[in-house]
Amino acid sequence: MYITSSKRIIMSCTRRNINNHQSSSSSSPSPFSFLLLCISLISISSFTNAIDNNSCKNVAISKEQCMNATEFTTKVQNASPLHTLRGTIDNVLSSTTCAKLTKTLLSASDFISGSGYESKDNNLPNTYKAHESYSGLDVASLSKLLPSSEDYDWFVTLREHVRKTTEEALGLCPATLFVHYTQIAQKVEGGLHHPHADNCFHTFVLATTTTTSSFEDDDDESDSSYMMAKCDATKAHPYPSRVAASILYLNSQQSGNYDGGEFYWADMFSNGGGEPSVIVTPKEGRMAFFTAGVENLHGALPVERRVRDEEPRRLALAMWYVTDEQLEEVIPPFVGRPEGDDNEEEEEEDVIIDTPSQKLLMKIPIQSMKTGALKLSLWFHLVKQQSNPTKKSWQANEGVDENMLTMLYRDHSALFSITLQKNVITIHRHVDVHVRPASLQYQLQESVMLHDLLDELVKLAFGKLEDGDGGGDGSKEED
């Protein structure tokens, strides 16, 4: 697909690509000829092919040239020039590294269906519509599912390498980007993503521009209208703070036994459709990077079966970034899989962890429990408590385990989890002891939240809480 209007700007490569085209013409091009050259680069389909073949490379910049967070935000808001706000880089990870990571990852059944992507409910942050063709593993899941602590530390190192590469590719100063969320994303047959932005819900609106004739003796002006993507201010997005993202392929179509699955940037100047305008073919170690707004609408084409008797599996490392350090993703310590045991009581004791990074706060014995109903009731309770004591003080989420709920405090120093097991409810405080302890403010607010939580459990177990009723033996029975 090629561009037919200079208003409909798509991605270009680095300045090096433009310089190469300049050197092949005159040695001192005029400003007007340079403008024509830029338009011609955008207008030809071979330019899209150049991107697809990854002639774009990351160019190191000096500290004097790099942008800080404020400058970057201004540039993104102006979307100028667009080609500096996105690109592709080959060999961010070697094919050997990608193969090792893919092999280290667990079977497809370990991936959480529908995990970690577009919110379908603006009232419940971080809730996702499950889809059997799309699944993922986040860092918290990997801390429990990877084979060893060495594998986990290796993955965290790769994650930091990708972050730095994205930061440099966008021309940002060191330590400008912080990882907001990390996910190993898996798509199987039928898996796709429609065009979207990462920090707002978009809509197409009618825009008008006035064009003045470029001839000196002609002062005529003409108006032209076109559809343009804009953030929809009527819909609250769960992640408005995200400023950039990167998608790194871990396998190719051949090694993953799939066809399709290409990442693409969509045309933001479309008649309501957001059709793909730049397509990035899957290849091990190839990374697409881009800013998170409507200037870079993006999606993924459907994954198709390549060989009849083999399941297709497209794997990619997806990362989203913010410039606010307070929103940085917490890297939990390695936990590993709990070892199985024939003795049920001993197995239960193995699941109850008490470490400096995962501190056991409460252990509440249960005689009987309808896990699904109790989890749903507690979820609604936590959602109502998110703005206690002030708006957005807490964020309620589902945990990495099926029967776990979490509450993350706004300063991101810690969170607490509620886990519903067969005969016990456990409440843990999670903190990254290698970064910082739980703040005093968190600890104060945590005590308030847990007091309210215990009251809620008593209500659910025994009905309306009355004066003097305290559930004397500490056990809670769920009908």
Sine and cosine of phi, psi and omega as CSV:
sin_phi,cos_phi,sin_psi,cos_psi,sin_omega,cos_omega
0.00,0.00,0.65,-0.76,0.02,-1.00
-0.80,-0.59,0.22,-0.98,-0.11,-0.99
-0.99,-0.11,0.72,-0.70,-0.05,-1.00
-0.94,-0.33,-0.03,1.00,0.00,-1.00
-0.67,-0.74,0.65,-0.76,0.00,-1.00
-0.92,0.39,-0.28,0.96,0.06,-1.00
-0.96,0.29,-0.47,0.88,-0.08,-1.00
-1.00,-0.03,0.98,0.18,-0.10,-0.99
-1.00,0.08,0.71,-0.70,0.12,-0.99
-0.88,-0.47,-0.09,-1.00,-0.11,-0.99
-0.90,0.43,0.62,-0.79,0.20,-0.98
-0.89,-0.46,0.14,-0.99,0.04,-1.00
-0.99,0.10,-0.30,-0.96,0.03,-1.00
-0.96,0.28,0.17,-0.98,-0.01,-1.00
-0.85,0.52,-0.41,0.91,-0.01,-1.00
-0.88,0.48,-0.61,0.79,0.00,-1.00
-0.91,0.41,-0.66,0.76,0.03,-1.00
-0.91,0.41,-0.66,0.75,0.01,-1.00
-0.88,0.48,-0.59,0.81,0.02,-1.00
-0.89,0.45,-0.64,0.77,0.03,-1.00
-0.94,0.35,-0.57,0.82,0.02,-1.00
-0.91,0.42,-0.69,0.72,-0.07,-1.00
-0.91,0.41,-0.38,0.93,0.00,-1.00
-0.99,0.16,-0.17,0.98,0.06,-1.00
-0.96,-0.26,-0.72,-0.70,-0.04,-1.00
-0.98,0.18,0.36,-0.93,-0.04,-1.00
-0.97,0.25,-0.43,0.90,-0.02,-1.00
-0.73,-0.68,0.97,0.23,-0.04,-1.00
-0.93,0.38,0.55,-0.83,0.06,-1.00
-0.97,0.24,0.31,-0.95,0.05,-1.00
-0.84,0.55,-0.61,0.79,-0.02,-1.00
-0.93,0.38,-0.66,0.75,0.01,-1.00
-0.93,0.37,-0.54,0.84,0.04,-1.00
-0.91,0.40,-0.62,0.79,0.05,-1.00
-0.89,0.46,-0.70,0.71,0.04,-1.00
-0.88,0.48,-0.62,0.78,0.01,-1.00
-0.89,0.46,-0.69,0.72,0.00,-1.00
-0.89,0.46,-0.66,0.75,0.00,-1.00
-0.91,0.42,-0.65,0.76,-0.01,-1.00
-0.91,0.42,-0.58,0.82,0.04,-1.00
-0.89,0.46,-0.62,0.78,-0.02,-1.00
-0.96,0.27,-0.48,0.88,-0.20,-0.98
-1.00,0.03,-0.17,0.98,-0.09,-1.00
-0.97,-0.22,0.59,-0.81,-0.05,-1.00
-0.94,0.35,-0.41,0.91,0.00,-1.00
-0.91,0.42,-0.39,0.92,0.04,-1.00
-0.92,0.40,-0.67,0.74,0.08,-1.00
-0.87,0.49,-0.64,0.77,0.02,-1.00
-0.90,0.44,-0.58,0.81,0.02,-1.00
-0.89,0.46,-0.64,0.77,0.05,-1.00
-0.91,0.42,-0.71,0.71,-0.04,-1.00
-0.88,0.47,-0.53,0.85,0.03,-1.00
-1.00,0.08,0.03,1.00,0.09,-1.00
0.88,0.48,0.81,0.59,0.20,-0.98
-0.98,0.19,-0.21,0.98,0.04,-1.00
-0.96,0.29,0.75,-0.67,0.02,-1.00
-0.77,-0.63,0.40,-0.92,0.05,-1.00
-0.97,0.22,0.74,-0.67,-0.03,-1.00
-0.92,-0.39,0.83,-0.55,0.01,-1.00
-0.91,0.41,0.64,-0.77,0.01,-1.00
-0.82,-0.58,0.43,-0.90,-0.01,-1.00
-0.99,0.15,0.27,-0.96,0.02,-1.00
-0.89,0.46,-0.49,0.87,0.02,-1.00
-0.93,0.37,-0.46,0.89,-0.05,-1.00
-1.00,-0.03,-0.33,0.94,-0.14,-0.99
-0.96,0.27,0.33,-0.94,-0.01,-1.00
-0.98,-0.22,0.58,-0.81,0.16,-0.99
-1.00,0.01,-0.02,-1.00,-0.09,-1.00
-0.89,0.46,-0.65,0.76,-0.02,-1.00
-0.91,0.42,-0.72,0.69,0.02,-1.00
-0.89,0.45,-0.63,0.78,0.00,-1.00
-0.90,0.43,-0.69,0.73,0.01,-1.00
-0.87,0.49,-0.67,0.74,0.02,-1.00
-0.89,0.45,-0.67,0.74,-0.01,-1.00
-0.90,0.44,-0.66,0.75,0.00,-1.00
-0.91,0.41,-0.67,0.75,0.01,-1.00
-0.87,0.48,-0.59,0.81,0.02,-1.00
-1.00,0.08,-0.24,0.97,-0.02,-1.00
0.77,0.64,0.74,0.67,-0.08,-1.00
-0.69,-0.72,0.76,-0.65,-0.38,0.92
-0.98,0.19,0.46,-0.89,-0.12,-0.99
-0.87,0.49,-0.58,0.82,-0.11,-0.99
-0.92,0.39,-0.27,0.96,0.05,-1.00
-1.00,0.04,-0.06,1.00,-0.06,-1.00
-0.98,-0.21,0.08,1.00,0.05,-1.00
-0.29,-0.96,0.31,-0.95,0.00,-1.00
0.08,-1.00,-0.03,-1.00,0.06,-1.00
-0.75,-0.66,0.49,-0.87,0.01,-1.00
-0.67,-0.74,0.73,-0.68,0.07,-1.00
-1.00,0.00,0.38,-0.93,0.14,-0.99
0.85,0.52,0.55,0.83,0.14,-0.99
-0.89,0.46,-0.65,0.76,0.23,-0.97
-0.85,-0.53,0.59,-0.81,0.01,-1.00
-0.94,0.35,0.35,-0.94,0.03,-1.00
-0.88,0.47,-0.54,0.84,0.04,-1.00
-0.91,0.41,-0.69,0.72,0.03,-1.00
-0.90,0.44,-0.68,0.73,0.02,-1.00
-0.88,0.48,-0.67,0.74,0.01,-1.00
-0.90,0.44,-0.65,0.76,0.02,-1.00
-0.91,0.42,-0.68,0.73,-0.01,-1.00
-0.91,0.42,-0.68,0.73,0.02,-1.00
-0.88,0.48,-0.67,0.74,0.01,-1.00
-0.92,0.38,-0.58,0.81,-0.02,-1.00
-0.93,0.36,-0.53,0.85,0.00,-1.00
-0.89,0.45,0.43,-0.90,-0.13,-0.99
-0.99,0.10,-0.01,-1.00,0.00,-1.00
-0.89,0.45,0.34,-0.94,-0.08,-1.00
-0.85,0.53,-0.46,0.89,-0.04,-1.00
-0.92,0.39,-0.32,0.95,0.00,-1.00
-0.99,0.17,-0.25,0.97,-0.01,-1.00
-0.97,0.25,0.63,-0.78,-0.06,-1.00
-1.00,0.04,0.86,-0.52,-0.09,-1.00
-0.89,0.46,0.76,-0.65,0.07,-1.00
0.93,0.37,0.23,0.97,-0.16,-0.99
-0.96,0.28,0.71,-0.71,0.32,-0.95
0.98,0.19,0.35,0.94,0.00,-1.00
-0.79,-0.61,-0.62,-0.78,-0.23,-0.97
-0.82,0.57,0.78,-0.63,0.06,-1.00
-0.95,0.31,0.71,-0.71,0.04,-1.00
-0.96,-0.27,-0.02,1.00,-0.05,-1.00
-0.63,-0.78,0.96,-0.29,-0.08,-1.00
-0.92,0.40,-0.33,0.94,-0.04,-1.00
-1.00,0.08,-0.28,0.96,-0.02,-1.00
-0.84,-0.55,1.00,0.00,-0.03,-1.00
-0.82,0.57,0.62,-0.78,0.10,-1.00
0.91,0.40,0.47,0.88,0.14,-0.99
-0.96,-0.29,0.67,-0.75,-0.16,-0.99
-0.76,-0.65,0.54,-0.84,0.07,-1.00
-0.98,0.18,0.90,-0.45,-0.03,-1.00
-0.91,0.40,0.61,-0.79,0.04,-1.00
-0.59,-0.81,0.79,-0.61,-0.12,-0.99
-0.91,0.43,-0.32,0.95,-0.04,-1.00
-1.00,-0.07,-0.04,1.00,0.01,-1.00
-0.72,-0.69,0.74,-0.68,0.00,-1.00
-0.44,-0.90,0.16,-0.99,-0.06,-1.00
-0.33,-0.94,0.23,-0.97,0.10,-0.99
-0.78,-0.63,0.83,-0.56,0.06,-1.00
-0.99,-0.10,-0.03,-1.00,-0.08,-1.00
-0.90,0.43,-0.64,0.76,0.00,-1.00
-0.88,0.48,-0.63,0.77,0.04,-1.00
-0.91,0.41,-0.69,0.72,-0.02,-1.00
-0.90,0.44,-0.52,0.85,0.01,-1.00
-0.90,0.43,-0.36,0.93,0.01,-1.00
-0.97,-0.23,-0.38,0.93,-0.18,-0.98
-0.95,-0.30,-0.35,0.94,0.02,-1.00
-0.93,0.37,0.48,-0.88,-0.13,-0.99
-0.88,0.47,-0.57,0.82,-0.10,-1.00
-0.51,-0.86,0.25,-0.97,0.05,-1.00
-0.91,0.41,-0.50,0.87,0.04,-1.00
-0.91,0.42,-0.68,0.74,0.05,-1.00
-0.89,0.46,-0.64,0.77,-0.02,-1.00
-0.92,0.39,-0.72,0.69,0.03,-1.00
-0.88,0.47,-0.61,0.79,0.03,-1.00
-0.89,0.45,-0.68,0.73,0.02,-1.00
-0.90,0.44,-0.68,0.73,0.01,-1.00
-0.88,0.47,-0.59,0.81,0.06,-1.00
-0.91,0.42,-0.68,0.73,0.05,-1.00
-0.88,0.47,-0.65,0.76,0.02,-1.00
-0.85,0.53,-0.69,0.72,0.01,-1.00
-0.92,0.39,-0.59,0.81,0.05,-1.00
-0.88,0.47,-0.67,0.74,0.02,-1.00
-0.91,0.40,-0.65,0.76,0.03,-1.00
-0.87,0.50,-0.74,0.67,-0.01,-1.00
-0.89,0.45,-0.64,0.77,0.01,-1.00
-0.90,0.44,-0.67,0.74,0.04,-1.00
-0.90,0.44,-0.70,0.72,0.00,-1.00
-0.85,0.53,-0.74,0.67,0.01,-1.00
-0.91,0.40,-0.65,0.76,-0.04,-1.00
-0.90,0.44,-0.52,0.85,0.03,-1.00
-1.00,0.05,0.05,1.00,0.04,-1.00
0.97,0.25,0.47,0.88,-0.06,-1.00
-0.99,-0.12,0.48,-0.88,0.06,-1.00
-0.93,0.36,0.43,-0.90,0.02,-1.00
-0.82,0.57,0.60,-0.80,0.04,-1.00
0.91,0.42,0.48,0.88,0.10,-0.99
-1.00,0.02,-0.64,0.77,-0.01,-1.00
-1.00,-0.08,0.65,-0.76,0.13,-0.99
-0.83,-0.55,0.64,-0.77,-0.03,-1.00
-0.96,0.29,0.81,-0.59,0.03,-1.00
-1.00,-0.06,-0.60,0.80,-0.01,-1.00
-0.37,-0.93,0.66,-0.75,0.00,-1.00
-0.83,-0.56,0.65,-0.76,0.00,-1.00
-0.46,-0.89,0.69,-0.72,0.26,-0.96
-1.00,0.08,0.93,-0.35,-0.09,-1.00
-0.99,-0.15,0.73,-0.68,0.02,-1.00
-0.86,-0.51,0.76,-0.65,0.13,-0.99
-0.86,-0.51,0.74,-0.67,0.10,-1.00
-0.94,-0.35,-0.25,-0.97,-0.11,-0.99
-0.83,0.55,0.80,-0.60,-0.01,-1.00
1.00,-0.04,-0.18,0.98,-0.03,-1.00
-0.92,0.39,0.75,-0.66,-0.01,-1.00
-0.39,-0.92,0.18,-0.98,0.17,-0.99
-0.68,-0.73,0.75,-0.66,0.07,-1.00
-0.97,0.26,0.36,-0.93,-0.02,-1.00
-0.86,0.50,0.70,-0.72,-0.07,-1.00
-0.35,-0.94,0.28,-0.96,0.20,-0.98
-0.98,-0.19,0.28,-0.96,-0.06,-1.00
-0.99,-0.15,-0.12,0.99,-0.02,-1.00
-0.77,-0.64,0.13,0.99,0.09,-1.00
-0.29,-0.96,0.35,-0.94,0.16,-0.99
-1.00,0.05,0.75,-0.66,-0.13,-0.99
-0.98,-0.22,0.36,-0.93,0.13,-0.99
-0.60,-0.80,0.35,-0.94,0.04,-1.00
-0.98,-0.22,0.78,-0.62,-0.01,-1.00
-0.83,-0.55,0.37,-0.93,0.01,-1.00
-0.99,0.16,0.81,-0.59,0.03,-1.00
-0.86,-0.51,0.47,-0.88,-0.02,-1.00
-0.77,-0.64,0.65,-0.76,0.06,-1.00
-0.76,-0.65,0.50,-0.87,0.02,-1.00
-0.96,-0.28,0.79,-0.61,-0.04,-1.00
-0.92,-0.40,0.76,-0.66,0.05,-1.00
-0.98,-0.22,0.67,-0.74,0.00,-1.00
-0.86,0.50,0.62,-0.78,-0.02,-1.00
-0.99,0.11,-0.10,1.00,0.00,-1.00
-0.99,0.10,0.67,-0.74,-0.12,-0.99
-0.88,0.47,-0.57,0.82,-0.07,-1.00
-1.00,-0.06,0.22,0.98,-0.03,-1.00
-0.76,-0.65,0.95,-0.32,-0.03,-1.00
-0.98,-0.19,0.30,0.95,-0.04,-1.00
-0.92,0.40,0.63,-0.78,0.09,-1.00
-0.89,-0.46,0.57,-0.82,0.01,-1.00
-0.70,-0.72,0.58,-0.81,0.03,-1.00
-0.98,-0.18,0.64,-0.77,0.09,-1.00
-0.73,-0.69,0.59,-0.81,-0.03,-1.00
-0.91,-0.42,0.51,-0.86,0.00,-1.00
-0.36,-0.93,0.31,-0.95,0.03,-1.00
-1.00,-0.01,0.69,-0.72,-0.06,-1.00
-0.68,-0.74,0.66,-0.75,0.01,-1.00
-0.95,0.30,0.72,-0.69,0.07,-1.00
-0.69,-0.73,0.43,-0.90,0.12,-0.99
-0.93,0.38,0.68,-0.73,0.01,-1.00
-1.00,0.06,0.96,-0.26,-0.08,-1.00
-0.93,0.36,-0.22,0.98,-0.02,-1.00
-1.00,0.10,-0.16,0.99,-0.03,-1.00
-0.88,-0.47,0.81,-0.59,0.01,-1.00
-0.99,0.12,0.83,-0.56,0.02,-1.00
-1.00,-0.02,0.60,-0.80,-0.03,-1.00
-0.94,0.33,-0.30,0.95,-0.07,-1.00
-0.75,-0.66,0.87,0.49,-0.03,-1.00
-0.93,0.36,-0.26,0.96,-0.05,-1.00
-1.00,0.10,-0.16,0.99,-0.02,-1.00
-0.93,0.36,0.71,-0.70,-0.06,-1.00
-0.90,-0.44,-0.34,0.94,-0.06,-1.00
-0.37,-0.93,0.21,-0.98,0.02,-1.00
-0.45,-0.89,0.29,-0.96,0.11,-0.99
-0.61,-0.79,0.59,-0.81,0.05,-1.00
-0.81,-0.58,0.90,-0.44,-0.04,-1.00
-0.92,-0.40,0.89,-0.45,0.03,-1.00
-0.93,0.38,0.70,-0.72,0.08,-1.00
-0.97,-0.24,-0.30,0.95,0.10,-1.00
-0.57,-0.82,0.31,-0.95,0.00,-1.00
-0.99,-0.15,0.04,-1.00,0.04,-1.00
-0.88,0.47,-0.61,0.79,-0.03,-1.00
-0.95,0.33,-0.76,0.65,-0.05,-1.00
-0.95,0.32,-0.41,0.91,0.02,-1.00
-0.99,-0.11,0.03,1.00,0.03,-1.00
0.84,0.54,0.71,0.70,0.02,-1.00
-0.63,-0.77,0.37,-0.93,0.22,-0.98
-0.92,-0.39,0.28,-0.96,-0.03,-1.00
0.95,0.32,-0.51,-0.86,0.02,-1.00
0.96,0.28,0.21,0.98,-0.03,-1.00
-0.94,0.34,0.65,-0.76,0.18,-0.98
-0.97,0.24,0.55,-0.84,0.05,-1.00
-0.54,-0.84,0.44,-0.90,0.24,-0.97
-0.99,-0.13,0.70,-0.72,-0.05,-1.00
-1.00,-0.10,0.39,-0.92,0.02,-1.00
-0.97,0.25,0.90,-0.44,0.01,-1.00
-0.98,0.18,-0.15,0.99,0.06,-1.00
-0.95,-0.31,0.88,0.48,-0.10,-0.99
-0.88,-0.47,0.39,-0.92,0.04,-1.00
-0.98,0.20,0.84,0.54,0.11,-0.99
1.00,0.04,-0.04,1.00,-0.11,-0.99
-0.98,-0.21,-0.54,0.84,-0.06,-1.00
0.90,0.43,0.76,0.65,-0.04,-1.00
-0.92,0.40,0.51,-0.86,0.06,-1.00
-0.85,0.53,0.73,-0.68,0.05,-1.00
-0.89,-0.46,-0.45,0.89,0.07,-1.00
-0.71,-0.71,0.83,-0.56,-0.06,-1.00
-0.92,-0.40,0.72,-0.69,0.00,-1.00
-0.93,-0.36,0.92,-0.40,-0.04,-1.00
-0.96,0.27,0.68,-0.74,0.01,-1.00
-0.88,0.48,0.69,-0.73,0.07,-1.00
-0.36,-0.93,0.68,-0.73,0.00,-1.00
-0.81,0.58,0.79,-0.61,0.06,-1.00
1.00,0.09,-0.03,1.00,0.02,-1.00
-1.00,0.08,0.76,-0.65,-0.07,-1.00
-0.83,-0.55,0.73,-0.68,0.19,-0.98
-0.98,-0.17,0.73,-0.69,0.04,-1.00
-0.79,-0.61,0.51,-0.86,-0.10,-0.99
-0.17,-0.99,0.35,-0.94,0.11,-0.99
-0.98,0.20,0.31,-0.95,-0.30,-0.95
-1.00,-0.06,-0.08,1.00,-0.12,-0.99
-1.00,0.01,-0.22,-0.98,-0.04,-1.00
-0.93,0.37,-0.28,0.96,0.07,-1.00
-0.90,0.43,-0.29,0.96,0.01,-1.00
-0.75,-0.66,0.84,0.54,0.16,-0.99
-0.83,0.56,0.67,-0.74,-0.07,-1.00
-0.48,-0.88,0.26,-0.97,0.01,-1.00
-0.24,-0.97,-0.24,-0.97,0.01,-1.00
-0.64,-0.77,0.71,-0.71,0.03,-1.00
-0.96,0.28,0.39,-0.92,-0.08,-1.00
-0.88,0.48,0.63,-0.78,0.12,-0.99
-0.99,0.17,0.74,-0.67,-0.01,-1.00
-0.86,-0.51,0.42,-0.91,0.00,-1.00
-0.95,0.30,0.76,-0.65,-0.02,-1.00
-1.00,-0.04,-0.71,0.70,0.02,-1.00
-0.87,-0.50,0.74,-0.67,-0.15,-0.99
-0.82,0.57,-0.70,0.72,-0.13,-0.99
-1.00,-0.07,0.14,0.99,-0.01,-1.00
-0.84,-0.55,0.71,-0.70,-0.02,-1.00
-0.96,0.29,0.77,-0.63,0.07,-1.00
-0.96,0.27,0.55,-0.84,-0.04,-1.00
-0.47,-0.88,0.96,-0.27,0.02,-1.00
-0.99,-0.17,0.85,-0.53,-0.04,-1.00
-0.90,-0.43,0.66,-0.75,0.03,-1.00
-0.52,-0.86,0.50,-0.87,0.11,-0.99
-0.99,-0.12,0.94,-0.34,-0.02,-1.00
-0.97,-0.23,0.71,-0.70,0.01,-1.00
-0.66,-0.75,0.67,-0.74,0.04,-1.00
-0.89,-0.45,0.55,-0.84,-0.17,-0.99
-0.80,-0.60,0.47,-0.88,0.11,-0.99
-0.75,-0.66,0.21,-0.98,0.08,-1.00
-0.96,-0.29,-0.05,1.00,0.03,-1.00
-1.00,-0.08,0.91,-0.41,-0.04,-1.00
-0.87,0.49,-0.47,0.88,-0.01,-1.00
-0.91,0.42,-0.35,0.94,-0.02,-1.00
-0.99,-0.13,0.14,0.99,-0.05,-1.00
-0.91,0.42,0.64,-0.77,0.03,-1.00
-0.88,0.47,0.70,-0.72,0.04,-1.00
-0.99,0.10,0.77,-0.64,0.06,-1.00
-1.00,-0.06,0.95,-0.30,-0.02,-1.00
-0.96,0.28,0.40,-0.92,0.07,-1.00
-0.93,0.36,0.35,-0.94,0.02,-1.00
-0.93,0.36,0.74,-0.67,0.01,-1.00
-0.93,-0.38,-0.72,0.69,-0.02,-1.00
0.99,0.11,0.20,-0.98,0.02,-1.00
-0.96,0.28,0.68,-0.73,0.12,-0.99
-0.93,0.38,0.71,-0.70,-0.01,-1.00
-0.97,0.26,0.68,-0.73,0.00,-1.00
-0.94,0.33,0.42,-0.91,-0.01,-1.00
-0.47,-0.88,0.58,-0.82,-0.01,-1.00
-0.94,0.34,-0.45,0.89,-0.02,-1.00
-1.00,0.08,0.92,-0.40,-0.11,-0.99
-0.89,0.46,-0.65,0.76,-0.03,-1.00
-0.91,0.41,-0.65,0.76,0.03,-1.00
-0.92,0.40,-0.59,0.81,0.01,-1.00
-0.90,0.43,-0.64,0.77,0.02,-1.00
-0.89,0.45,-0.67,0.74,0.02,-1.00
-0.89,0.45,-0.56,0.83,0.02,-1.00
-0.90,0.44,-0.56,0.83,-0.06,-1.00
-0.95,0.32,-0.49,0.87,-0.03,-1.00
-0.98,0.17,0.98,-0.20,-0.09,-1.00
-1.00,-0.09,0.61,-0.80,0.08,-1.00
-0.61,-0.80,0.99,-0.11,-0.03,-1.00
-0.76,-0.65,0.23,-0.97,0.04,-1.00
-0.84,0.54,-0.54,0.84,-0.02,-1.00
-1.00,0.03,-0.28,0.96,0.01,-1.00
-0.68,-0.73,0.98,0.22,-0.15,-0.99
-0.99,0.16,0.82,-0.57,0.05,-1.00
-0.96,0.28,0.88,-0.48,0.00,-1.00
-0.99,-0.11,-0.66,0.75,-0.04,-1.00
-0.57,-0.82,0.52,-0.85,0.08,-1.00
-0.68,-0.73,0.96,-0.30,-0.14,-0.99
-0.94,-0.34,0.94,-0.34,0.01,-1.00
-0.91,0.42,0.57,-0.82,-0.01,-1.00
-0.81,-0.59,0.72,-0.69,0.06,-1.00
-0.99,0.16,-0.71,0.70,0.08,-1.00
-0.42,-0.91,0.44,-0.90,-0.13,-0.99
-0.35,-0.94,0.70,-0.72,0.22,-0.98
-1.00,-0.04,0.99,-0.13,-0.20,-0.98
-0.85,0.52,-0.73,0.68,-0.06,-1.00
-0.88,0.47,-0.71,0.71,-0.01,-1.00
-0.91,0.41,-0.67,0.74,0.00,-1.00
-0.91,0.41,-0.66,0.75,0.02,-1.00
-0.87,0.49,-0.69,0.73,0.01,-1.00
-0.90,0.44,-0.68,0.74,0.01,-1.00
-0.89,0.45,-0.68,0.73,0.02,-1.00
-0.92,0.39,-0.57,0.82,0.02,-1.00
-0.88,0.48,-0.73,0.69,0.01,-1.00
-0.90,0.44,-0.60,0.80,0.05,-1.00
-0.89,0.46,-0.72,0.70,-0.02,-1.00
-0.91,0.41,-0.64,0.77,0.02,-1.00
-0.86,0.51,-0.66,0.75,0.02,-1.00
-0.92,0.40,-0.42,0.91,-0.04,-1.00
-1.00,0.02,0.00,1.00,-0.09,-1.00
-0.88,0.47,-0.49,0.87,-0.02,-1.00
-0.97,-0.23,0.51,0.86,0.04,-1.00
-0.94,-0.35,0.88,-0.47,0.16,0.99
-1.00,0.01,-0.30,0.95,0.00,-1.00
-0.78,-0.63,0.20,-0.98,-0.08,-1.00
-0.85,0.52,0.74,-0.67,0.04,-1.00
0.88,0.48,0.54,0.84,0.07,-1.00
-0.94,0.35,-0.55,0.84,-0.05,-1.00
-0.77,-0.64,0.35,-0.94,0.10,-0.99
-0.77,-0.64,0.89,-0.47,0.01,-1.00
-1.00,0.09,0.68,-0.74,-0.01,-1.00
-0.59,-0.81,0.33,-0.94,0.22,-0.98
-0.99,0.12,0.60,-0.80,-0.05,-1.00
-1.00,0.08,-0.05,-1.00,-0.03,-1.00
-0.96,0.29,-0.41,0.91,0.08,-1.00
-1.00,-0.05,0.42,-0.91,-0.09,-1.00
-0.86,0.51,-0.59,0.81,-0.08,-1.00
-0.93,-0.37,0.65,0.76,0.01,-1.00
-0.86,-0.52,0.64,-0.77,0.14,-0.99
-0.83,-0.56,0.54,-0.84,-0.02,-1.00
-0.75,-0.66,0.41,-0.91,0.10,-1.00
-0.76,-0.65,0.91,-0.42,-0.02,-1.00
-0.99,-0.17,0.79,-0.62,0.00,-1.00
-0.98,0.18,0.41,-0.91,-0.16,-0.99
-0.91,0.41,-0.41,0.91,0.02,-1.00
-1.00,0.07,0.00,1.00,0.08,-1.00
0.85,0.52,0.38,0.92,0.04,-1.00
-0.99,0.14,-0.37,0.93,-0.01,-1.00
-0.20,-0.98,0.21,-0.98,0.16,-0.99
-0.58,-0.82,0.32,-0.95,0.13,-0.99
-0.87,-0.49,0.49,-0.87,-0.04,-1.00
-0.85,-0.53,0.49,-0.87,0.10,-0.99
-0.87,-0.50,0.87,-0.50,-0.03,-1.00
-0.88,-0.47,0.81,-0.59,0.00,-1.00
-0.99,-0.14,0.94,-0.34,0.04,-1.00
-0.96,-0.29,-0.09,-1.00,-0.14,-0.99
-0.89,0.46,-0.72,0.69,-0.09,-1.00
-0.80,-0.59,0.26,0.96,-0.08,-1.00
-0.38,-0.92,0.54,-0.84,0.20,-0.98
-0.95,-0.32,0.82,-0.57,0.03,-1.00
-0.92,-0.40,0.60,-0.80,0.05,-1.00
-0.82,-0.57,0.84,-0.55,-0.04,-1.00
-0.87,-0.50,0.47,-0.88,0.22,-0.98
-0.98,-0.22,0.79,-0.62,0.00,-1.00
-0.94,-0.33,0.77,-0.64,0.00,-1.00
-0.51,-0.86,0.56,-0.83,0.06,-1.00
-1.00,0.04,0.99,-0.13,-0.09,-1.00
-0.92,0.40,-0.31,0.95,-0.01,-1.00
-0.99,0.14,-0.24,0.97,-0.03,-1.00
-0.96,-0.29,-0.85,0.53,-0.02,-1.00
-0.26,-0.96,0.44,-0.90,0.04,-1.00
-0.98,0.17,0.15,-0.99,0.10,-1.00
-0.89,0.45,0.73,-0.68,-0.03,-1.00
-0.93,0.37,0.37,-0.93,0.05,-1.00
-0.88,0.47,-0.64,0.77,0.02,-1.00
-0.88,0.47,-0.67,0.75,0.04,-1.00
-0.87,0.49,-0.74,0.68,-0.06,-1.00
-0.88,0.48,-0.62,0.79,0.03,-1.00
-0.91,0.42,-0.73,0.69,-0.03,-1.00
-0.94,0.33,-0.53,0.85,0.05,-1.00
-0.87,0.49,-0.68,0.73,-0.01,-1.00
-0.88,0.47,-0.62,0.79,0.03,-1.00
-0.91,0.40,-0.71,0.70,-0.03,-1.00
-0.89,0.46,-0.67,0.74,-0.04,-1.00
-0.94,0.35,-0.56,0.83,0.07,-1.00
-0.88,0.47,-0.71,0.70,0.03,-1.00
-0.91,0.42,-0.59,0.81,0.00,-1.00
-0.90,0.43,-0.67,0.74,0.02,-1.00
-0.90,0.43,-0.64,0.77,0.07,-1.00
-0.87,0.50,-0.65,0.76,-0.01,-1.00
-0.91,0.42,-0.65,0.76,0.02,-1.00
-0.90,0.44,-0.64,0.77,0.03,-1.00
-0.90,0.44,-0.68,0.74,0.04,-1.00
-0.87,0.49,-0.70,0.71,-0.03,-1.00
-0.92,0.39,-0.55,0.84,-0.05,-1.00
-0.99,0.13,-0.64,0.77,-0.16,-0.99
-0.87,-0.50,0.05,1.00,-0.06,-1.00
1.00,-0.04,-0.37,-0.93,-0.05,-1.00
-0.85,0.52,0.75,-0.66,0.00,-1.00
-0.97,0.26,0.83,-0.56,-0.01,-1.00
-0.92,-0.39,0.33,-0.94,0.02,-1.00
-0.86,0.52,0.74,-0.67,0.02,-1.00
1.00,-0.02,-0.25,0.97,0.03,-1.00
-1.00,0.05,0.87,-0.50,-0.02,-1.00
-0.76,-0.65,0.09,1.00,-0.04,-1.00
0.89,0.45,0.86,0.51,-0.27,-0.96
-0.70,0.72,-0.68,0.74,-0.09,-1.00
-1.00,0.02,0.02,1.00,0.08,-1.00
0.99,0.11,-0.10,0.99,-0.02,-1.00
-1.00,0.01,0.54,-0.84,-0.02,-1.00
-0.86,-0.52,0.79,-0.61,-0.01,-1.00
-0.93,-0.38,0.80,-0.60,0.00,-1.00
-0.97,-0.24,0.84,-0.54,0.00,-1.00
-0.95,0.30,0.00,0.00,0.00,0.00
